[in-house]
Amino acid sequence: MHIDWAALGSVFGVSLVVTVALVGLFTLGIVGLSKRETATASGDSAALATTAAYACFAACAAAVAYGIYLIVA
């Protein structure tokens, strides 16, 4: 049995980068929701913060769905 260490390292690197990116994107969504609460409390418009938060969450969901697609296909 021969293990392709370069391919294994590549898979590890890509999975690490994608995991960090997804956590960062989800964190931006949480921050957007927090800004929405702050804007609502001060009487300002919260449309931009809400839209940004929902866009971050949608991108996270799309990335997870694509990952599941790659596993199943």
Order of alpha helices (4+ residues) and beta strands (2+ residues): alpha-alpha
